Structures are given as C-alpha cells and as structure tokens.
Amino acid sequence: MDYVSALVPPVVMAAFFIALVVTIVKSQGGANKAKEDAAVDAVIARAEAARQHQK
C-alpha cells in the first residue's frame, strides 16, 4: 500500500496540470479573443502615442 500513497500526489498534480493546460487552450480565441486583442492594441497605441509626443 505504500506505493499507492507514493503515487497519489504526482497523479493528482498531473491531473490538475492537464486541466489547467486544457483551460488555457480553450480560453484562447472565441469572444474573449477580440476583447483581449483590442486591449493589447489600445495599450500599444497609447505607448506609441506617448513615444511620439516625447520626440
């Protein structure tokens, strides 16, 4: 029975890691992608405007 108690933590951690990766992959794209892209574009535009203003 010692081998079971030794294997449970790595198996549980592996399952959580796989679930995390699946969640991250599924959250890429879709409706959220447009919002995220717009937010990134706004930050980049703001940074470029600030840089142009300093020159």
C-alpha positions in Angstrom: 0.0 0.0 0.0 3.0 2.3 0.4 3.3 2.6 -3.4 -0.3 3.8 -3.7 0.3 6.6 -1.2 3.5 7.5 -3.0 1.8 7.7 -6.4 -1.3 9.6 -5.5 0.2 13.1 -5.1 2.0 13.1 -8.5 -1.1 11.7 -10.2 -3.3 14.4 -8.7 -0.8 17.1 -9.6 -0.6 15.8 -13.2 -4.4 15.8 -13.4 -4.6 19.4 -12.2 -1.8 20.5 -14.6 -3.6 18.8 -17.6 -6.9 20.6 -16.6 -5.0 23.9 -16.4 -3.5 23.4 -19.8 -6.9 22.5 -21.3 -8.5 25.5 -19.7 -5.8 27.8 -21.1 -6.1 26.3 -24.6 -9.9 26.6 -24.6 -9.8 30.2 -23.4 -7.7 31.2 -26.4 -9.8 32.6 -29.2 -13.6 33.0 -29.3 -15.4 36.0 -27.9 -12.6 36.8 -25.4 -10.0 37.0 -28.2 -11.5 40.1 -29.7 -11.6 41.9 -26.3 -8.0 40.8 -25.4 -6.7 41.9 -28.8 -8.5 45.3 -28.5 -7.0 45.8 -25.0 -3.5 45.0 -26.3 -3.9 47.2 -29.3 -5.0 50.1 -27.1 -2.0 49.7 -24.8 0.4 49.6 -27.8 -1.3 52.7 -29.4 -1.0 54.5 -26.1 2.6 53.7 -25.8 3.4 54.7 -29.3 1.5 58.0 -28.9 3.5 58.7 -25.7 6.7 58.0 -27.5 5.8 60.2 -30.4 4.8 63.0 -28.0 8.2 62.9 -26.3 10.1 63.4 -29.6 
